[in-house]
Structure formats: C-alpha cells, structure tokens
Amino acid sequence: MNPIVLVLFTFFCMEGVTWFVHKYVMHGFLWILHSDHHKKDHDHVLERNDSFFLFFGVPGFLLCLFGASAGINAPYLWIGLGITMYGFAY
C-alpha cells in the first residue's frame, strides 16, 4: 500500500479507535483513571486521566521505531506515523 495512503488511513481510523477506547475503556474498567477528568476535585496540574497518553503514544512510538528499523517500506513505520500525527492533531 502507498505509504501516504496508509498514514492517512491510520490517521482517520484513529477517530474510531479513540471513540471505542473512551467509551469502553475509560468509562469502563479504567474509570478510576478517567474519573478525575469529569470531576475536578483536586488542585493538581496533572490528572490521573493524563496517563492515557501512554495508550496511544507508546504504540505509535514503538511502531515508528520498529518500522524505521525494518526499512522504509515497512508498514509499521507508516501506521505509527499515522497514530502519532493523530495524537499531535488531537
């Protein structure tokens, strides 16, 4: 698949992934981390909810890393780039 198409496809698919994760993970079994995003009962700059960047940042980083190691034609690189671009846009 064309790398540009793969990056764009991944970028737009991330909207569905984030919707799913928000509805079923953040408002599900990881509500303990997400709840402080809805109820501001603290004086801290950071919230437990801020840890969710790992759910998207780490996979995007690892896909870029392993994809770059595998070569320019590896789809992992382009998928990781799409995930990372979505994170920046978000």
Residue frames as qw, qx, qy, qz and C-alpha x, y, z in Angstrom:
[[0.000, 0.890, 0.456, 0.000, 0.00, 0.00, 0.00],
 [0.316, 0.673, -0.043, 0.667, 1.14, 3.52, -0.72],
 [0.431, -0.157, -0.549, 0.699, 2.75, 4.99, 2.45],
 [0.139, -0.102, 0.067, -0.983, 0.80, 8.26, 2.22],
 [0.631, -0.273, -0.455, -0.565, -2.48, 6.36, 1.91],
 [0.672, -0.235, -0.662, 0.234, -1.53, 4.16, 4.87],
 [0.220, -0.045, -0.408, 0.885, -0.69, 7.19, 7.05],
 [0.351, -0.132, -0.095, -0.922, -3.96, 8.92, 6.15],
 [0.685, -0.243, -0.608, -0.320, -6.00, 5.74, 6.58],
 [0.553, -0.208, -0.646, 0.482, -4.48, 5.17, 10.02],
 [0.031, 0.056, -0.221, 0.973, -4.97, 8.83, 10.97],
 [0.517, -0.184, -0.209, -0.809, -8.70, 8.70, 10.17],
 [0.714, -0.213, -0.663, -0.080, -9.17, 5.24, 11.74],
 [0.326, 0.024, -0.614, 0.718, -7.80, 6.60, 14.99],
 [0.383, -0.231, 0.066, -0.892, -11.01, 8.57, 15.47],
 [0.822, -0.196, -0.378, -0.377, -12.90, 5.28, 15.76],
 [0.675, 0.011, -0.617, 0.405, -10.22, 3.77, 17.97],
 [0.091, 0.155, -0.442, 0.879, -10.28, 6.71, 20.35],
 [0.598, -0.260, -0.110, -0.750, -14.09, 6.67, 20.47],
 [0.844, -0.137, -0.509, -0.095, -14.02, 2.97, 21.36],
 [0.530, 0.052, -0.574, 0.622, -11.29, 3.40, 23.99],
 [0.152, -0.249, 0.255, -0.922, -13.08, 6.38, 25.53],
 [0.702, -0.238, -0.170, -0.649, -16.46, 4.65, 25.71],
 [0.929, -0.144, -0.315, -0.130, -15.43, 1.13, 26.74],
 [0.707, 0.064, -0.441, 0.550, -12.06, 1.51, 28.44],
 [0.112, 0.275, -0.297, 0.908, -12.03, 4.98, 30.00],
 [0.560, -0.262, 0.100, -0.780, -15.68, 4.77, 31.03],
 [0.900, -0.093, -0.391, -0.170, -15.30, 1.08, 31.75],
 [0.880, -0.304, -0.254, 0.263, -12.64, -0.80, 33.66],
 [0.544, 0.050, -0.165, 0.821, -10.23, 2.17, 33.78],
 [0.180, -0.849, -0.326, -0.374, -12.76, 4.65, 35.10],
 [0.650, -0.646, -0.139, 0.375, -10.53, 5.01, 38.17],
 [0.508, -0.136, 0.217, 0.822, -8.01, 6.82, 35.96],
 [0.121, 0.421, 0.485, 0.757, -10.51, 8.79, 33.89],
 [0.259, -0.750, -0.607, 0.045, -12.94, 9.97, 36.57],
 [0.338, -0.606, -0.143, 0.706, -10.88, 12.98, 37.64],
 [0.173, 0.105, 0.477, 0.855, -11.28, 14.34, 34.11],
 [0.237, -0.576, -0.612, -0.486, -15.02, 14.69, 34.75],
 [0.519, -0.810, -0.270, -0.040, -14.94, 15.70, 38.40],
 [0.390, 0.585, -0.331, 0.629, -12.36, 18.33, 39.33],
 [0.685, -0.708, -0.125, -0.116, -11.83, 17.52, 42.99],
 [0.798, -0.238, 0.012, 0.553, -8.11, 18.24, 43.11],
 [0.016, -0.952, 0.088, 0.292, -5.68, 21.15, 42.91],
 [0.625, -0.276, 0.545, 0.487, -3.05, 19.35, 40.84],
 [0.260, 0.578, -0.394, -0.665, -1.96, 20.47, 37.40],
 [0.314, 0.188, -0.868, -0.335, -1.91, 16.87, 36.19],
 [0.790, -0.115, 0.191, -0.571, -4.73, 14.36, 36.47],
 [0.603, -0.139, 0.785, 0.032, -4.72, 10.56, 36.56],
 [0.696, 0.622, 0.320, -0.163, -6.51, 10.86, 33.22],
 [0.222, 0.858, -0.402, -0.230, -3.30, 12.28, 31.73],
 [0.459, -0.370, 0.798, 0.126, -1.77, 8.81, 31.90],
 [0.759, 0.440, 0.461, -0.132, -3.89, 7.78, 28.91],
 [0.336, 0.812, -0.380, -0.290, -1.34, 9.33, 26.58],
 [0.297, -0.411, 0.856, 0.098, 0.51, 6.04, 27.04],
 [0.686, 0.311, 0.634, -0.176, -2.35, 4.14, 25.38],
 [0.635, 0.755, 0.164, 0.001, -1.62, 5.93, 22.12],
 [0.052, 0.908, -0.411, -0.062, 1.84, 7.41, 22.49],
 [0.501, -0.443, 0.738, 0.084, 3.69, 4.20, 23.29],
 [0.749, 0.308, 0.579, 0.095, 2.20, 2.11, 20.45],
 [0.466, 0.884, 0.033, -0.006, 2.78, 4.95, 17.97],
 [0.129, -0.832, 0.535, 0.068, 6.38, 5.35, 19.12],
 [0.617, -0.252, 0.741, 0.087, 7.11, 1.61, 19.03],
 [0.728, 0.532, 0.430, 0.049, 5.58, 1.19, 15.59],
 [0.317, 0.929, -0.189, -0.005, 7.69, 4.08, 14.28],
 [0.331, -0.692, 0.639, 0.047, 10.81, 2.68, 15.94],
 [0.669, -0.040, 0.735, 0.099, 10.39, -0.89, 14.70],
 [0.641, 0.703, 0.309, -0.014, 9.18, 0.30, 11.32],
 [0.175, 0.920, -0.342, -0.072, 12.21, 2.53, 10.86],
 [0.443, -0.499, 0.740, 0.078, 14.45, -0.38, 11.87],
 [0.711, 0.234, 0.662, 0.038, 12.75, -2.66, 9.34],
 [0.334, 0.060, 0.532, 0.776, 13.16, -0.21, 6.48],
 [0.195, 0.196, -0.052, -0.960, 11.29, 2.50, 4.66],
 [0.472, -0.063, -0.641, -0.602, 8.86, 0.00, 3.09],
 [0.195, -0.205, -0.898, 0.337, 7.72, -1.43, 6.43],
 [0.269, -0.634, -0.485, -0.538, 4.05, -0.63, 7.03],
 [0.552, -0.565, -0.478, 0.383, 4.71, -0.33, 10.79],
 [0.327, -0.131, -0.021, 0.936, 6.51, 2.95, 10.23],
 [0.139, -0.276, -0.387, -0.869, 3.61, 4.47, 8.33],
 [0.522, -0.583, -0.598, -0.174, 0.98, 3.16, 10.76],
 [0.538, -0.447, -0.363, 0.615, 2.98, 4.54, 13.68],
 [0.171, 0.015, 0.122, 0.977, 3.29, 7.87, 11.91],
 [0.314, -0.472, -0.527, -0.633, -0.49, 7.98, 11.37],
 [0.582, -0.596, -0.531, 0.158, -1.10, 7.29, 15.07],
 [0.467, -0.306, -0.170, 0.812, 1.46, 9.93, 16.06],
 [0.023, 0.218, 0.296, 0.930, 0.01, 12.51, 13.70],
 [0.436, -0.604, -0.562, -0.359, -3.45, 11.90, 15.15],
 [0.585, -0.530, -0.414, 0.454, -2.04, 12.43, 18.63],
 [0.296, -0.120, 0.023, 0.947, -0.50, 15.74, 17.59],
 [0.169, -0.365, -0.458, -0.793, -3.71, 16.84, 15.90],
 [0.509, -0.603, -0.612, -0.059, -5.77, 15.89, 18.92]]
